[in-house]
């Protein structure tokens, strides 16, 4: 089960650990990054493999690290041309310890929609970072959870065996489940891994869809030109990880479409990258090109209208609307639905009003 939890790096991103070891010369080494290849991993050079998982480095730096004996697989150093295989444990080992960050409780308001002794479900607002990371070492959802559960002697926010089961982006709003116990987290992670959870997102995308529903399949990988963005590759590609998104049109609004998206997989930025790959970026998604006037009239009045719409919702128009799973202790089916936040509601109303003027004219 621990291996299954480690394989969920797409739900929880590549993770950091800090055990110590020694190389052949007796020098103490410290693990800075560790990534576990999933069961479907095709043979892939270790430098390319790490490029897909580490967003804050370059291939040249990874290759230099390999030449210096700092890239280990299964505890042994490998060169850049080593081919990663299923369940390989790839670790970046350096001669100095990681800078450790302790998660401190912070009194940040949380919208708790359900809570019992095993778990809680949070409705996260847009703008709240989920987990501490580079540039965001405080003020996160995890800091808020540490405060909320400060009186619970069995919950330690610094213990990876409890806490967040999955994540959503900073500027995405909606539902998340948090485990209070290791047993709950193990069970919930298995449900996510087996794709037995129910998760649906709502998104406003640029353009009118050619059909009323569809299926997007394409591997998700780091974009080599922008390490903070994901790109979509053909299914079965050597690089990236398989990803499938189902979408359904809910409402056509002039030059944008309100859609529901259901995930088969949970890759980083999956909906954002998949919708862009079919020519329909999320409205106001700056990283994926949605903060531009991509459809509509070539008039000053229309451009001004779109700018006002961006002001109403200055973040990707994406909301984790529903979340369903089985309770890890009782087996009861639980289902939650989050109302649309004010910024998305206002954005939809604005486009609806605009669409009505086109019908009238």
N, C-alpha and C positions, 0 to 999 in steps of 0.2 A: 504493500500500500504506500509506503514511503516513496517508492519509485514512481508510482502513479502521480503522487503529489508533485514530485520534482518535474515530471514531464509536462505539467501544466504551466510551462513558462510563458506560453502565449496568453494565458488568462492573467498571469501575474508578472509578466516581463521576465527578462533574464535577472537572476538574483545574485546577491553578493554573499560570500561567506568568508570567514577568517580563521580557518584552522591553520596549524603550523606543521611543517615537515622539514626534511633536509634533503639536499641534493647529494650526488655521489661524493662530492668533496667535503661534505659535512656542514655546508653553509645552510643556516636556517632560512627556509622559504615560507612565504605567507600567501595563501590563496586570496586573490582579489576578486576574481570573477569565476563562476562555474556555470556551465550550461550542459544539460543532459539531452542528448539526441533522442528524438521520439522513435517509436517503433517503426514508423514508415520512412525513416531517413534513408535516402539514396546515397551511395558513396559520393562524397564531396570533399574537396580539399579543405583542410582545417582552417586555412586563412579565409577562404570564402564562407565557410560555415560561421566563423566568428563575426565576419562582417555583417551577416544577417541578424545577429543577436546583440551586438554591441553598437549602440548608436553614437557613442562619443569618441570614436577612434577612426583610424584609416587602415586600409589594407597594408600599406607600407609599414606602419607601426606594428601591426600584428606580425608581419613577416620578420621584422627586426627582432621582435620578442621571441619568435620561434628559433631564429638563428642563435639567440643568446641562451636557449634552453629554458625559456620561461613558459612555453606552452606545453602542458602535460595532458596526456590522455591515459586514464586508468593509473595515474600516479607516475607515469614515465614521460620524459621529455620527447617531443616529436618535432619534425621539421614541417615547413609550410605545405609540403606536398602530401603529407599524411592524409588519407581519406577517412573521413568520419563515417561510422556505421551506426546502426540502431543501438540505442542505449549507451553509447560511448559517453563518458564523463570527461568533458573538456574543461580544463582549469588554467587560468592565467596565474602563474606563480611569480612573485617578486620578492626581493630581499629585504623588504620593509613591510611592516603591518599596515593594513588598511586604516584609514581614519574612521574610527567608529562613531556612529551617531546614535545616541540614546533617545528614544521617543519619550518625550516628556508630556504629561497631561496638560492640556490647554482648554480653558473654558470657552469652547466654541459651540454655538447652538447646533443641535442636531434635530432633524425631523424623523423621529423614530415612529414607524408605522406599525411595527409588531415587535414584541420582545417576550422571551421566556427564559428559562434557565439554560437553554442550549444555544440560542441564536438570537439575533435581532435583524430586522430589515430596515434600512435607511433610505429615505428619499433625498438624494444629494442635489443641492442646487448647482447650477452652472457657475463656474469660477472657483470652485473648491477643489484643490488638488487632493487626490486620494491618499497618496503615500509620500513620505519624505524622499527627496532625491536632490540631484544637483540643482541649486538655486531655490529649492523649497525644502528647507530642513525643519520648518515649523509651520504652524497654521494649516495643517492638513487634516483630512478626515480621520486619519489614524491618531493624531494628537487629540482630536475631539473624542474619539472612542476611549482613549486612555483616561480622559477626565470623566466621561459618562460612566465608566466601569471601575472607577478608582476604589470603590468600596468592595469590589468583588475580589477576594483574596486569591481566587483561582485563575484570574485573567491577568496576563502580563503582556502589555502591548509590544514588548520587545521579543516575545517568544513566537517564532514563525509557525508553531504548531497550532496556534489559535489566531483569530482575527479575520482579515479579508479573505474571502473565497475567490473573488474575481474583482475586476476593476473596470471603471469607465473613465474616459478622458476628462481632463480638468473642465473643459468647456462643454461637456455633455451633461445633461441633467438626467435624473431618474434613479431607479431602484438598484440597491446593492444588498447582498446578504453577508452577514458577519457571524462567524462561529465563536462561541464563548469557550468551548472545550475542544481538546484534540480529537475526541471521538466524533463530535459534530463536524469538525472541519474535514476529517478523513472521509466521512460519508458524503458530505456536500461536494467535495472535490471529485469523488467518484461519479456523482451524478452529472457534474459538468463535463467530466472526461468522457462519459458514456453518451453524452448529448441527450439525456433524458429530462433536462430542465426545459421550461417554457420561457422564452425571452423574445419579446417583440419591441421594436423601436419604431418611433414615428420620425419622419424626416421630411423637410421641404427641400426639393431638388430643383435645379434649373432645367427648364425645358418641358415639353409635352412628350410623354412616353408613347412609343409606337403601339404598345399593347397595354392591356389592363393589368397584367401580371407577368412575372418572369423569374428566371433563375440565373444567377451569376456564379460562374465557377472559374477560379483562377488562383494560382499560388500567390501568396502574399510574402513579399520580401522587402528588406530595406532598400530604399532608392539610393544607388551609389552616388548620385549627384546631390542628394540632400538626406543626410543620415537621420533627420527627424521626421522624415516622410516615408510612407510605404509605397511600393509599386506593385502592380499586378502582372504576373507572368502566366503563360499558357499552362493549363492543367498538365500535370506530369512533368513539369520542368525540373531540372536538376537542382535549381535554387528555389528558395522559398518554401512555404508550407501550404498544403492544400486548404482551400477555403471555399465555402459555398454560402451564398446569401439568396434568400427568396424574398421577392418584393411584390407588393400589390398596390395598385393605384387606389387611393381613397377619394381624391378630389383634384380636378384640374382647375387651375386658377390663372388664366391668361398665359403667362410665360413661365410659370413654375407649376410643380405638381407635388401634392401632399401624398406621401406613400407610407405604407407599413412595411417593415423589414423584419424577417425572421431569420435567425442565424442557425446554420447547422454546425458551424465552427465558431470559435471566438478568438480570431487573430487580432493583433494590434491594428487599430484603425480600419478594421475590415469593411464596415459599411462605407466609410469615407472614401477609401481607396477603390472599392468595387464600383460604387456609383460613378466616380470620376472615370473609371475605365470604360464605362459604356456611354460616356459623353453627358452625364447628368450629375455634376458635382453638387454637393450640398450647398444650399444658399448660405452665404456669409462665411463659408469655410475657407479662410484665408490661405491655410497651408496647402489646400488642394485646388486652389484657383476659383473658389466660389465667391470671393469678395470682389468680383468684377461684374459688370453688366454683360452677361453672356447671352441673353435672349431679349427680344422685345424691339421696341421702336427706336429709331435713330433720331430722337428729338431731345431737346434740352429739358422739356417738361417730364418726359419719361425718366431720363437719367436722374433728375432731381427726386422723383418719386422713389426710385430704387435706393438712392442715398439715404432718404428718410427711413426706408425699410431697414437698411443696414443699421441705422441709429437705434431703431426699436429693438433689434436683436443682433448685437455686434459680436456674435459667436456662431459656430456652426449650428444650424437648425436641426438638432438631433436630440431626441429624448428617449430614454430607456423606459418605455411606457408600462410594460408588464413583466412580471417575474413569477414563475411557478416552479415548485419543487416539492419533494416529499420530505416531511419532517424527519430528521435523522434518528430520532428516538422512537416516535410513535408510528411513523410511516404514513401519517395523514397527509393528504394532498393539500398543499397551501398555494394560494394564488393571490397576487397583489397587483393593483393597478394604480399608477400615479397620474393625477390630473396634470394637464398641460400647465407649465409655468407661465407666469404673466407675460414674459417677453415673447414666447412663441404664440400665445393666444392673440396678443396684439398684432403680431406679424401676420398671422393668418387672416385676421379681420381686415387688415389693410389691403392684402391681396384680394380678398373677396370683394371689397368695395370697388377696387380698381377693375376687377373682372366684370362686375355688373355694369360699369360705365361702357365697356367695350361691347357688351351685349345690346345695351340701349342704343348706342351709336350705329 
